[in-house]
Amino acid sequence: MLNLLGEYDVRLDAKGRLVLPSGLKKQLADSLSHGFVVNRDVFRPCLVLYPQSVWDGTNRMLGRLNRFVEKNMEFIRRFTAGATHLELDGSGRLLLPKALMDEPKLGKELKLVGLGDRVEVWGKAGYTAMRKQKVDLSALAEEVMGSLGNDAAPGHIS
């Protein structure tokens, strides 16, 4: 199971390629030969880089949706639109599709963020702006994590 961690600053070269940082490469060692899928994030102005196995699992979940229900099809259509298979080239670079890069206006300076089983690809300025947004983390943690109970709480001692 993947548990991708870390924030990495990268810069696109003139052809729109990025070198996968060694810290991420090590964490993705078992996934590198299978490739990736990159797509827009449906909620935030960033891209998401999925190891192929994670994308396949997500596709299996989408496949269980009833496609005769219009809102299911609308979600599938919007979630998968633009999804592109990527492989590392011989120099360990990924070519990000220009069409996906333009919409969230990522620019050349990027921030890669390990997020469990996937990597978010942010424009450096967009990531900084997102991090500066005020969030009541206490209330958010209670709402999101509170339903898990004490056994799942960080720092809980049994």
N, C-alpha and C positions, 0 to 999 in steps of 0.2 A: 504494500500500500504506500502510495506517495504521501509525503508530508513536506512539500516544498516550502522553504523558508528563505527570507532575505530580501533586501532591496538592492538593486544593481543599476548603476548608471551606465548607459551605453549610448553610442552615437552611430547613426546610420551613415554608411558610406555614400558616395555619389550615386550608386545604383540602387539605393534603398535597402541595402543588406545590413544586418547587424550580426556581430559576433556574439554567440552565446557565452556569457561569462563562465569562467571555470567553476565557480561556486555552484551555479545552476547545472552546469554540465555534469558535475559529480553526482548531484542529486538525481539527475535524469538519466544516469548511465544505462539503466535497463530499457529505457524508452527511446534512446537516440536512433537506433537502427530501424524503428517502426515509423518514425516521423511524427508529425504534429498536424493539428488543424488549428488555423487561426480564424477568428471571427470577431465581429463587433460585439461589445457587451450591450445587452438590450436595456440596461438600466443606467449605465455610466458612460462618460465620454472616453472610453479606452477600448483596447482590443483585448481578447483573451486567447492565450496560446494553450491549447489542450494537447497533452500527449495523446497519440492515436488511440490507445486503449481506453483512456478516459472519455474521449469523444465517442468511441464505439458504445460505451456503457450509457452515455447520455442519449445516443441515437436509439438504443434499445428502449429506454424509457419513453422517448417520443413515439416510438412504434406502437406502444401500448395505448396511446390516445386514440379515441374514436374519431376518425377523420371525416365522419359524416356530421360531426358537431362543428359548426362554423368557427366558434371561438377557439377550438382546438387547432383547426387548420390555420387560423390567423396567427396563433402563437408559434406553431411549427414554421410557418412561412417567415415570420419575422425573426425567429431565433436562428434559423439555418441560412437565411439570406446572406450571401457573401462568404460563407464558410469555404475555406481553401486549404487543401492539403499542402504541407510544406515538408521538405527534407533538408537536412544540413548539407551544404556543399562540401567539397573536399577540404576547404579551409575552415570548416566549422561555422559557416555563416548561414543565416536564414534570410531569404528574400521576402520581405513583407509586400503584399499586393498594394499597389498605389491606390486603387479604388477604396480599400479599407483604411488606408492611412489618411486620406483626405477628409473623410467625414468628421472624425473627432479632432481634426487639425492637430495631429501629434507633433509634427516638426521633426527635426533631426536629432534633438537631444531627448532621449527616452529614459524612462525609469521602468525596470522590470521588477515585479513584485511577486514573490512566491506566495501562493495562497492555497495551501493544502495540496490539491491534486491538479492545479492549473497555475498559469502565470498571467498576471495582468500586465498589459503593455500600455503605459501612460506616456503622454507627452510630459516632459519634466515640469513645465509650468502648470499644466492641468493637475498633476499629482500634488504639487505644492499647494495649489489653491484648494483642492479637496481636503488635504490634511489640515488646512487652516480653518475650515468650516467649523463653527461651534456645534458641538454635540454634547448632550448631557450623557456622558458615558455611563454614569451610575444608573440612570433610569433605563438606558438602553440595555445594559448588562442584566438588570433585574427582569426586564421584559423578555429578552431573548434567552437568557441562561437560567432564569429563576424557575422555569417549569421543569428543569432537569432534576431538581432536588439536590440535597446536600452531597450525595455520593459522587456527583459529577463535578462539584464545585472545585475550582483550583485551590490548592492548599488545604483541602479537607483531610483531616486525619481521622482514620477509623480506629 
